[in-house]
Amino acid sequence: MKNKMPIESFPEIYIQDFKQQHDLLIYDFKMTRNVIKSKVNLNMNMFSFLPAGRKQLHFANASISVDKKQSLLLKKGNWLWTELMDFDTTYFCKLFFFSEKKLIDFLNKYTNNASPSKEETPYFIIENDSYITSFLNSLSNITSLHSNLSASLLSIKFDEILLYLLNKYGTIFELYLHTLISREISSFKSIIEKNTYSNLKLEEIAFLCNMSLSTFKRRFISEYNEAPGKWLKNKRLQRAKKMLESGNLKPSDIYLEMGYNNLSNFSTAFKKKFGVSPKNIF
């Protein structure tokens, strides 16, 4: 029996501080080997700037391939990513995540509230140019600054790149930006997202959704393509690992928050997933 490919949640795997709200986030992704069709649950809209390598993506009924001459603006959702070094020795992609709140603020400030395009393509291809190259260099300098200053400058840079692309592509880009805003968030998904990192049990979350446990499980699988118990366990253990890696907390500080009744059960589950005891995480 083949092992199922794990689903990676972006940008959560890059977040160090889960207690802080992240409206803008930059991450430099580098690798020295090809990655074929990794499963990605993209939870924020994202720019994917590609200075080196080649990327292929599949999203529902859409697919696209770009090289270092192009970059992408991607809509949040489930994607299959293939990342190839091509003729480069290293694959490098600068990821720029942004929240719907930041996008709505921008659209309210700079656009005319146009209706979204009826054809909701989940990606927008950006042709790289000298301005974008300069923009990427400036982002690299920002990340080394103090966090408060970095956040303020990052907000300015977010507006900058959107204004530049509006000027470059005009109405077609403005209409695309409007498609990135969720018109309706199902109450089911909203409840799941609010309780992903709570210590509630499945029966309790099902109750909040006004469903029996069996109905809840069927609905969850249809929405997330994974059993709820496994999905929540993986999410919470990933978060626990990040919290322990910060060096400020011990396993005994967090096991209840992660939904475990005792430290022993938490330690067993943690070691089974990561191959190391939580007390040995630094």
Residue pairs with C-beta under 8 A, 6 or more apart in sequence:
5 37
5 38
5 39
6 39
7 39
7 40
7 41
7 226
8 38
8 39
8 40
8 41
9 40
9 41
9 43
9 235
9 238
10 40
10 41
10 42
10 43
10 44
10 46
10 95
10 97
11 22
11 25
11 27
11 43
11 44
11 46
11 95
11 97
12 43
12 235
12 238
12 239
13 238
14 25
14 27
14 95
15 22
15 25
15 242
16 242
16 245
16 246
17 246
18 197
18 239
18 242
18 243
22 97
22 99
23 98
23 99
23 101
23 102
24 96
24 97
24 98
24 99
24 102
24 151
24 154
24 155
24 158
25 44
25 95
25 96
25 97
25 98
26 94
26 95
26 96
26 97
26 139
26 142
26 143
26 154
27 94
27 95
27 97
28 92
28 93
28 94
28 95
28 140
29 91
29 92
29 93
29 94
29 95
30 90
30 91
30 92
30 93
31 83
31 85
31 90
31 91
32 85
32 89
32 90
32 91
33 85
34 82
34 83
34 84
34 85
34 91
35 81
35 82
35 83
36 82
37 58
37 80
37 81
37 82
38 80
38 81
38 82
38 83
39 78
39 79
39 80
40 78
40 79
40 80
40 81
41 77
41 78
42 74
42 75
42 76
42 77
42 78
42 79
43 76
44 76
44 97
44 98
44 99
45 73
45 74
45 75
45 76
45 97
45 98
45 100
45 103
45 180
46 73
46 74
46 76
46 95
46 96
46 97
46 98
47 71
47 72
47 73
47 74
47 94
47 95
47 96
47 98
47 161
48 55
48 71
48 72
48 73
48 74
48 93
48 94
48 95
49 71
49 93
49 94
49 95
49 96
49 128
49 132
49 136
50 66
50 67
50 68
50 70
50 71
50 72
50 92
50 93
50 128
51 68
51 92
51 93
51 94
51 133
51 136
52 68
52 85
52 88
52 90
52 91
52 92
53 67
53 68
53 83
53 84
53 85
53 86
53 88
53 90
53 91
53 92
53 93
54 65
54 66
54 67
54 68
54 83
54 84
54 85
54 86
55 65
55 66
55 67
55 72
55 81
55 82
55 83
55 84
55 93
56 63
56 64
56 65
56 81
56 82
56 84
57 63
57 64
57 65
57 72
57 74
57 79
57 80
57 81
57 82
57 123
58 79
58 80
59 74
59 75
59 77
59 78
59 79
59 80
59 122
59 123
60 77
60 78
60 122
62 121
62 122
62 123
64 72
64 123
64 125
66 72
66 125
67 86
68 86
68 88
68 128
69 127
69 128
70 125
70 126
70 127
70 128
71 125
71 126
71 128
71 132
72 123
72 124
72 125
72 126
73 123
73 124
73 126
73 165
73 176
74 122
74 123
75 120
75 122
75 123
75 179
75 180
76 180
77 122
78 225
83 91
83 93
84 91
85 91
94 136
94 139
96 139
96 158
96 161
98 158
100 180
100 181
100 182
102 155
102 158
103 177
103 180
103 181
104 181
106 158
106 159
106 162
106 177
107 113
107 177
107 178
107 181
109 159
110 159
110 162
110 163
110 166
111 166
111 174
111 177
114 171
114 174
114 175
114 178
115 175
115 178
116 175
116 178
116 179
116 181
117 172
117 175
117 176
117 178
117 179
120 179
121 176
121 179
124 173
124 176
126 132
126 165
131 164
132 161
132 164
135 157
135 160
135 161
135 164
138 157
139 154
139 157
142 150
142 153
142 154
142 157
143 150
145 153
162 177
165 173
166 173
166 174
186 223
187 209
188 209
188 219
188 223
189 223
191 205
191 208
191 209
192 205
192 220
192 223
192 224
195 205
195 208
196 232
196 235
196 236
197 235
197 236
197 239
197 257
197 258
198 259
199 256
199 257
199 258
199 259
199 260
200 208
200 259
201 259
202 213
202 216
202 217
202 228
202 229
202 232
203 213
205 216
205 228
206 212
206 213
206 215
206 216
206 217
209 216
209 219
211 219
216 228
217 227
217 228
220 226
220 227
220 228
220 231
221 227
221 228
224 231
232 259
233 269
234 273
236 258
236 259
237 258
237 269
237 270
237 273
237 274
239 258
240 254
240 255
240 258
240 266
240 270
240 278
241 270
241 274
241 278
241 281
243 249
243 254
244 250
244 251
244 254
244 278
244 281
245 281
245 282
247 282
250 279
251 263
251 266
251 267
251 270
251 278
251 279
252 263
255 262
255 263
255 265
255 266
255 267
258 266
260 266
260 269
266 278
267 277
267 278
267 279
270 276
270 277
270 278
271 277
271 278
